[in-house]
């Protein structure tokens, strides 16, 4: 699989613009680091992180067509916010073009944007790595999130979900129902560690 990762990179570089390709390399790297810390399969984490945005540069109309052809038509929330399309479409592309058969990897790609209740370890890793990889713009909570990610994965997951929902609302948009469902699930599952969240705060 390690040799295949090199081939995936070469193919992916042709499918993405340079900025998105660099982001994908960053998510691959960060996913591998988190996998080492939390005991996930490192190769699976690298592949899922690398390919998570493999459909990102496909026009939305083509993404919809690919999803419909695969029998996975977009949800209403994906029609409403078409930036969400690439996750489910990406899982299809990863399967059909890149030959990925492992459902755990495919689901990590599919759910990396809004998450879902009861995510697998790999799904959590890719979701979090997508948010905090080194090429990402430094948001207000980024230092704290990057610190927390290597201490408590679930705390970090909840913190990111809160941040995403807050950001979407501030832009005057409605958060995706799937994302809200995931957030409500983890809000009821996880006791917030205030000390971790207050790290480096004066």
C-alpha positions in Angstrom: 0.0 0.0 0.0 2.9 2.4 0.7 3.9 2.1 -3.0 0.3 2.7 -4.0 0.3 5.9 -1.9 3.0 7.3 -4.1 0.8 6.5 -7.2 -2.2 8.1 -5.5 -0.3 11.3 -4.9 0.7 11.4 -8.6 -2.8 10.9 -9.8 -4.3 13.3 -7.2 -1.9 16.1 -8.2 -3.5 16.0 -11.6 -7.0 16.0 -10.2 -6.6 19.0 -7.8 -5.3 22.5 -8.0 -2.0 23.2 -6.2 -3.5 24.7 -3.1 -5.9 21.8 -2.6 -3.2 19.3 -3.3 -0.9 20.8 -0.7 -3.8 20.7 1.8 -4.3 17.1 1.0 -0.7 16.3 1.7 -1.1 18.2 5.0 -4.1 16.1 6.0 -2.3 12.9 5.1 0.6 13.9 7.3 -1.6 15.1 10.2 -3.8 12.0 10.0 -0.7 9.8 10.2 0.5 11.7 13.3 -2.9 11.3 15.0 -3.0 7.6 14.1 0.4 7.1 15.8 -0.9 8.7 19.0 -4.3 7.0 19.1 -3.4 3.6 17.7 -5.2 3.7 14.4 -3.8 2.0 11.3 -1.2 4.5 10.0 -1.5 3.5 6.3 -5.3 3.7 6.4 -5.0 7.2 8.0 -2.6 8.3 5.3 -4.7 7.1 2.4 -8.0 8.5 3.8 -6.3 11.8 4.6 -4.6 12.1 1.2 -7.8 11.2 -0.7 -10.4 13.0 1.4 -10.7 15.9 -1.1 -10.2 13.9 -4.3 -13.5 15.2 -5.7 -13.1 18.8 -4.5 -12.2 20.3 -7.9 -14.9 18.5 -9.9 -17.7 21.0 -10.8 -20.7 20.7 -8.6 -23.0 19.6 -11.4 -20.6 16.8 -12.3 -20.4 15.8 -8.6 -24.2 15.5 -8.5 -24.2 13.4 -11.6 -21.6 11.1 -10.2 -23.5 10.6 -7.0 -26.8 10.0 -8.8 -25.2 7.4 -11.1 -23.7 5.6 -8.1 -27.2 5.5 -6.4 -26.2 8.0 -3.7 -28.1 11.1 -4.7 -27.3 14.3 -2.7 -29.3 15.0 0.5 -31.2 18.3 0.6 -28.5 19.8 2.7 -26.0 19.0 0.0 -28.1 20.7 -2.6 -28.5 23.7 -0.3 -24.8 23.9 0.4 -23.0 22.4 -2.5 -19.6 22.7 -0.9 -20.7 19.6 1.0 -21.1 17.5 -2.1 -17.4 16.6 -2.4 -17.3 14.4 0.7 -19.8 11.8 -0.5 -18.7 12.2 -4.1 -15.1 11.8 -2.9 -15.8 8.4 -1.4 -17.3 7.3 -4.8 -14.2 8.6 -6.6 -11.8 6.9 -4.1 -13.6 3.6 -4.7 -14.1 3.8 -8.5 -10.9 5.6 -9.6 -8.4 4.9 -6.9 -9.5 1.4 -6.2 -10.2 1.8 -2.4 -12.3 -1.0 -1.1 -11.9 -0.6 2.6 -15.2 0.8 4.0 -13.5 2.4 6.9 -11.4 4.5 4.6 -14.3 5.3 2.4 -16.4 6.4 5.3 -13.6 8.6 6.7 -13.7 10.4 3.3 -17.5 10.4 3.2 -18.0 12.0 6.6 -15.0 14.3 6.8 -17.0 17.5 6.3 -20.0 17.3 8.8 -19.2 14.2 10.7 -21.9 11.8 12.1 -22.9 10.3 15.4 -20.7 7.5 16.7 -17.8 8.1 14.3 -15.1 5.5 14.0 -11.6 6.3 15.2 -10.4 6.8 11.6 -13.4 9.1 10.8 -12.5 11.3 13.8 -8.9 11.4 12.8 -9.5 12.6 9.2 -12.2 15.1 10.3 -9.9 16.6 12.8 -6.8 16.5 10.6 -8.8 18.3 7.8 -9.4 21.2 10.2 -5.9 21.6 11.7 -3.4 20.5 9.2 -0.4 22.8 8.9 -1.5 24.6 5.8 -4.8 25.8 7.3 -5.3 29.4 8.1 -4.7 30.1 11.8 -8.2 30.6 13.3 -8.7 32.0 16.8 -9.0 28.5 18.3 -6.3 26.8 16.2 -3.5 26.8 18.8 -5.8 25.3 21.4 -7.3 22.8 19.0 -3.8 21.7 17.8 -2.7 21.2 21.3 -5.8 19.3 22.4 -5.8 17.0 19.4 -2.8 15.1 20.7 -4.3 14.9 24.2 -8.0 14.1 23.8 -9.4 13.3 20.4 -13.1 13.5 21.5 -12.7 16.9 23.2 -11.1 18.1 20.0 -13.8 16.7 17.8 -16.5 18.5 19.9 -14.6 21.7 20.0 -14.2 21.8 16.2 -17.9 21.0 15.6 -18.8 23.8 17.9 -16.5 26.1 16.0 -17.8 25.1 12.6 -21.4 25.6 13.6 -20.7 29.0 15.1 -18.8 30.1 12.0 -21.6 29.0 9.7 -24.2 30.9 11.8 -22.0 34.0 11.8 -22.0 33.9 8.0 -25.8 34.0 8.1 -26.1 30.4 6.9 -28.0 27.4 8.4 -25.7 24.6 9.6 -26.2 21.2 7.9 -28.7 19.0 9.8 -26.2 16.2 9.7 -23.6 18.3 11.3 -26.0 19.4 14.0 -27.0 15.8 14.7 -23.3 14.9 15.1 -22.7 17.8 17.4 -25.7 17.0 19.6 -24.6 13.4 19.8 -21.1 14.3 21.0 -22.3 17.1 23.3 -24.3 14.5 25.2 -21.5 12.0 25.2 -18.5 14.2 26.2 -17.9 16.1 29.4 -16.1 19.3 28.4 -12.6 19.6 29.9 -12.4 23.4 30.7 -8.7 23.2 31.6 -7.9 21.9 28.1 -10.0 24.6 26.4 -8.4 27.3 28.6 -4.9 26.3 27.7 -2.8 29.4 27.0 -5.7 31.7 27.8 -4.8 34.6 30.1 
